[in-house]
Amino acid sequence: MSRIYFDNSATTCVDDEAIDIMTMYHKDLYGNPSSLHRMGVEAEKAVEECRNKIAEMLSVKSKEIYFTSGGTEGNNMLIRGAVEKNKRIGNRIITSKIEHPSVLEVFRYYESQGLDVIYLDVDEYGKIDFKKLEESINGDTILVSIMMINNETGAIQDLKRIGELVKKNSKKTLFHSDCVQSFGKSVIDINSCNLDMLTFSAHKLHGPKGLGGVYIRQGLNLPPLILGGGQESGFRSGTENVASIAGFTKVLQNIDMKSNTDRFVSLKKYFISKVASAVDEVIINSPQRDDFADFIISISLKNVKGEILLHALEKKEIYVSTGSACSSKKNRTSHVLEAINIPRDYIEGTLRVSFSKHNTLNEIDKCIEALAEETSKIRKFTRRK
Amino acid sequence: MQRRYFDYAATTPIDKRVLEVMIPQIENNFGNPSSVYSFGREARKSIDESRDTVARVLNAEPKEIFFTSGGTEADNWAIIGTAFANKNKGNHIITTSIEHHAVLHTCKYLEKHGFEVSYLPVDEYGMVDPEDVRNSIKESTILITVMYANNEIGTIQPIKKIGEIARENDVYFHTDAVQAFGSIEIDVKDLNVDMMSISGHKIYGPKGIGALYIRKGVKIDNLIHGGGQERKKRAGTENTPAIVGFAKACELVTENLKESAEKAIELRDYMIKNILENIDEVRLNGHPTERLPGNVNVSIRYIEGESILLSLDLIGIAASSGSACTSGALDPSHVLLAIGLSHEIAHGSLRFSIGKDTTREEVDFVLEKLPAIIQRLRDMSPLYNS
C-alpha cells in the first residue's frame, strides 16, 4: 500500500487479528451478555476477559473498569458523574485550556449552569502552572480534570505532581484525567498520580471505533450518565458491544509497548532532524523531551496555510492533520495552539504528524520530501501576492 | 450439539450482507470522518449515505436522524434532553408502567430532579388506553413516551392514536421502537411521533449502534457534549463501520418485512397453540393478535422460568425468562406484574422469540422437548405436588 498514514492520533487502522475476532463474534458468538443461556454466558465471558486485561494494564481491579461507547462518552460520564455526586459540597471545577472538546464542552455546559469553572492557562510548552493550580483549589473545588497527553502537541502533563497538589489541598476534590491519547502507548500510574478516574478509547490504538472505557476508583459510586438495563454494574446501561470488546482484547494482548516506544522515539528523532534542514522558518511545537509524547509531532510553518499543505500532501497519499480531527473542520484556529502562544504568522501553518507501530523511517523521508516541495510552492505563491 | 436460538428479542446474529459492507469499512475506510482529507471525507460520505438510508426506511428527513451508541442511549437522550430543554414550559411527563428500563429508570432519574412522572397502567394484555393518555395530560405536560411494542410480551401499542392525542395537545411524543422496528412497518410522519429510538443489534445489525429520530423543530438538549459530530448534537468519533452496517440492516429488514412477518406470525401462532394445548396450567402473556410477529411469552404455573431456561439450554435451546436486561435479576418482571400476574405466576414465565432464520423444525424440536421438561420440573416442585 502506497498510502502513508501519519494521522494516528485522529484514528488508527484496526489490527487484522482483531477484525477476525470481531467477525467471529458478529457471526457466531452473538449472544447478549445479559442472557442466561450459554450464548449469553459466552458473550459475558468475552466482556470480562477484556475488562480483566485492561485492569491488568492499569494495575487496578477489574470492577473499577467500565466500558463506554468511546472517549467522548467516557469524559462526559465522569465529569458529569463527579459534578452530580458532589455539587452539594462545592461548585468549583477546574480544567485546562488545552483539553479535548469532550472535556471542555462539558465544563462549558456546567459554566452555563452556574458552576464556578476555572480554565487554567498553559505555558509555551503546553504545561499548566502548578502555582496557579494550587491557588485555584479551594474548599469548594469538587473536580480537577487534566488530560495526560495533549492530542495536538503531544505535551505530557505531570499528573503525579498535579495529583499531589490536588490531594494536598483538598481531600474531597476528585482528580480525573483524559488518557485517550496515552492509554496503551504510555505507562499510566494511577496510584502514584492519585487518579480517581480516567478515560480511554479503543480506536486510537488499533481497536474499533465506538468503544472506550473508564476507570473509576472503587467506592466512588458516581451516578450514571446512561440509565436502563443495569449493565456495567448499573453504571452504564445498554447491551454491551461484545464484538468490539472481544476485538479490543486481542489488540491489547498484541501491544508491545517497549518496541512501539523505541520505534516512536527513532521516528520522531528522525523527523525533527530532517524537517529542520529541509524547510526554513519552521517551529517544532513538540520537542524531543521526556515530557512530550514520542508519537505526536506538531510543527508550525511560517506563511503557509496548513490546510493547503495538507491537501497537497494528500494528493501524494500522505495523510496528516492540521490539528485534532474533531476541530479540524471548524474554520478557526486551534484553542490549543492559541494557548501555547504560537506566533501569528506561524499558527495557521500548523501540521500534526502522528505515528503508529506501522510507520517507517522511509515514510518519513517521503513525507519530508513532499513537505519541503509543497511548502516552497505555497510560499512562492503567497509571496508573489 | 446443535444450537436452536429463540432469543431474537435479546439480540440477533448479524446478517452476512451487513458484515460484508462493514468489513471493508473497518479494513480500508478507517479514516476519522472529521478529517478533512479525502480519506476522512470518504468515511463522512459513507455516514451521509447511511443516514439517507435510515431516513428513507422511516420516511424521515436525513437531518432528522442522529446516530447513537444504541437504543438505550437514544431513549436516555430523548427523555432527558427534551425534559431539560423544555422545563420552562412544564415538568410533567407521561409514560407507562411496562416500558423498557432505559425509559423507566430515566424517568425515575427525572423524578429526583424536579419532574413529575405519570406511569399509566395497562390492561391484562399489556395495552395502554389512549384515553388514559389524554386524561393524564395537563398544563405542565411536556413529554409523552410510550414504547411501540413491548420487549417481553410483544404487545403493540396504539402509537398512531397516542401520537394524535399528543399533537392535539401540543406535547412532545417519543416512542421506543427498539423491538418494533424491523418487525412492523414504521412511518414516522404517519405515526405523529416527534422522537423515536431504534437499535442495530435487534435487526441483524451490529451491537453498539442505534439512532434517535428527532423531528425537525423539536427542542432538545445534548446528552453527550464534545467535538461537534452529528451536527453538534451528539459528540464522539463516529463508528463508521457500525453506522454503515446499521443502515444496511435497516434496508434489508424493511425490504422483506411483510413476508418475514407473515412467516414469523405463522410459526408464533403454531407455537402458542401447541403450548397451550399440550401443557396444563399455562397462560399466554400479551395480546393474542396485537403482538410482535416473533413473540411468544407464556407463564407456566408451579415452576421457575429460570429452571426451564437452564433445562432448555442444556439441550441447546436458547430462550429467555423475560427481557435479557432483567433476566439476571431475581425480581419478577415489572411488565408481568403490570398485566396483573401474581409474583408466583410471573416467576414461571418464558419468552421464545422467533427470528428470520427460525425454522418449523426448530419450533417442533422445542414443542417436542418442552412438555417433558416442564413435567420433570413440576414433579420436583412442592407447589405442584400440594
Interface residues (C-beta under 8 A of the other chain):
Chain A: R3 Y5 D7 A10 T11 T12 C13 V14 I19 M22 T23 H26 K27 D28 Y30 G31 N32 S34 S35 L36 H37 R38 M39 G40 T68 S69 G70 G71 T72 E73 N75 N76 H100 P101 S102 V103 E105 V106 R108 Y109 S201 H203 P208 K209 G210 L211 L225 I226 L227 G228 G229 G230 Q231 S237 G238 T239 E240 N241 V242 A243 S244 E307 L310 H311 E314 Y319 S321 T322 A325 C326 S327 S328 K329 K330
Chain B: R3 Y5 D7 A10 T11 T12 P13 I14 K16 L19 M22 I23 I26 E27 F30 G31 N32 S34 S35 V36 Y37 S38 F39 G40 S69 G70 G71 T72 E73 D75 N76 H100 H101 A102 V103 H105 T106 K108 Y109 S199 H201 P206 K207 G208 I209 N222 L223 I224 H225 G226 G227 G228 Q229 A235 G236 T237 E238 N239 T240 P241 A242 E306 L309 L310 L312 D313 I317 A318 A319 S320 S321 S323 A324 C325 T326 S327 G328 A329
